[in-house]
Amino acid sequence: MALAAARRLLLHAGSRLGRREAVDGARRFANKRVLVETEGPAGVAVMKLRNPPVNSLSLECLTEFTISLEKLENDKSIRGVILTSECPGIFSAGLDLLEMYGRNPAHYAEYWKNVQELWLRLYTSNMILVSAINGASPAGGCLLALCCDYRVMADNPKYTIGLNESLLGIVAPFWFKDMYVNTIGHREAERALQLGTLFSPAEALKVGVVDEVVPEDQVHSKARSVMTKWLAIPDHSRQLTKNMMRKATADSLIKQREADIQNFTSFISKDSIQKSLHMYLEKLKQKKG
Ligand SMILES: CCCC/C=C/CC(=O)SCCNC(=O)CCNC(=O)[C@H](O)C(C)(C)COP(=O)(O)OP(=O)(O)OC[C@H]1O[C@@H](n2cnc3c(N)ncnc32)[C@H](O)[C@@H]1OP(=O)(O)O
């Protein structure tokens, strides 16, 4: 209920959290955790995640992200979105571990419903989505990039990308897996999912997790030039083709959303899984000290 109310509030431009501004002819709207600017090629928005320190996809971040996408989908002048990050060195650390640890089943169910919602909206978007991956992109961060039509990654060996869930002692859901298989093929996905591989940019390019690797200072200009190429294709034929390629994968979740929420909730509530997450969080903390 509270989230639905927040959603209504945010959808209204000019509300306290969602504001629309005119800056040098470019339009922008900003929530706390997502900034959207319409600059560069006509009809293109740049969406920047800004949920420091690591752009983890908290419930609030997911909600703001979904609402921003919804706004762009409803704006008929927007044909393409470049998805990137405002947090230095991090594209997104993926799902927020603190939303999946030490909470109650109702919270897990609510969180997962919002993860599904963002994924469905991104994966089935009619807009052209290009990701400018300017930092680390594990698990849910990789998922965001995989939803895009084209992925450009910064050539920095410190940045890695992949579905690393198995390293955390958790299992990527079937729709994460389906999208991985669609992108890199069954054999590579099978190996990478079991090992929880986090690929360097060069490896990610080789296996097909990303489409292009460029020097870090060229990620945005490359994403823009890719977008220009895709904008030259008539929308109706490109959209119908995208739908043809992605519908079966999206439908398999749509048909069993409730069951998928139940699966997630009972899996993540298990003591053994909570223990694994606890250990992983401790490892992240120790890395610092
Ligand atoms: C059926 C179940 C399926 C569920 C599917 C889940 C998919 C997921 O997305 S699970 C999330 C997987 N994510 C990760 O494994 C990433 C973990 N994080 C990292 O590897 C690193 O943080 C980083 C490479 C992203 C960044 O490294 P950096 O050295 O810059 O920062 P840190 O000092 O490690 O982190 C800063 C701060 O942020 C906290 N944090 C990091 N990741 C997450 C996260 N995903 N959720 C929540 N919080 C996170 C980290 O603990 C630090 O917190 P403190 O400052 O409080 O210590």
The ligand as a Gaussian input file, in Angstrom:
#p B3LYP/6-31G(d) Opt

LIG

0 1
 C       16.631000     -16.963000      -5.239000
 C       17.594000     -15.906000      -4.899000
 C       18.049000     -15.129000      -6.111000
 C       18.377000     -13.756000      -5.743000
 C       19.138000     -13.049000      -6.801000
 C       20.037000     -12.144000      -6.461000
 C       20.787000     -11.375000      -7.420000
 C       21.674000     -10.344000      -6.794000
 O       21.847000      -9.311000      -7.365000
 S       22.386000     -10.690000      -5.269000
 C       23.560000      -9.375000      -5.024000
 C       24.880000      -9.806000      -5.565000
 N       25.818000      -8.725000      -5.487000
 C       27.094000      -8.920000      -5.223000
 O       27.566000     -10.018000      -5.047000
 C       27.940000      -7.681000      -5.121000
 C       28.551000      -7.551000      -3.778000
 N       29.363000      -6.348000      -3.726000
 C       30.611000      -6.293000      -4.221000
 O       31.148000      -7.215000      -4.767000
 C       31.332000      -4.989000      -4.023000
 O       30.654000      -4.260000      -3.048000
 C       31.430000      -4.136000      -5.311000
 C       32.408000      -4.798000      -6.290000
 C       30.074000      -3.933000      -5.978000
 C       31.976000      -2.738000      -4.924000
 O       33.186000      -2.898000      -4.207000
 P       33.746000      -1.663000      -3.361000
 O       35.044000      -2.107000      -2.787000
 O       33.722000      -0.438000      -4.174000
 O       32.651000      -1.425000      -2.209000
 P       32.423000      -2.286000      -0.892000
 O       33.288000      -1.737000       0.194000
 O       32.512000      -3.730000      -1.158000
 O       30.886000      -1.952000      -0.580000
 C       30.480000      -0.704000      -0.031000
 C       29.294000      -0.947000       0.876000
 O       28.207000      -1.448000       0.074000
 C       27.750000      -2.684000       0.615000
 N       27.263000      -3.523000      -0.489000
 C       27.953000      -3.974000      -1.533000
 N       27.162000      -4.683000      -2.360000
 C       25.933000      -4.667000      -1.801000
 C       24.686000      -5.230000      -2.176000
 N       24.526000      -5.944000      -3.323000
 N       23.642000      -5.035000      -1.378000
 C       23.766000      -4.315000      -0.236000
 N       24.920000      -3.750000       0.175000
 C       25.994000      -3.934000      -0.598000
 C       28.985000      -3.267000       1.296000
 O       28.614000      -4.238000       2.227000
 C       29.561000      -2.027000       1.923000
 O       28.773000      -1.711000       3.045000
 P       29.420000      -1.062000       4.374000
 O       30.018000       0.228000       3.918000
 O       28.283000      -0.904000       5.320000
 O       30.452000      -2.044000       4.870000

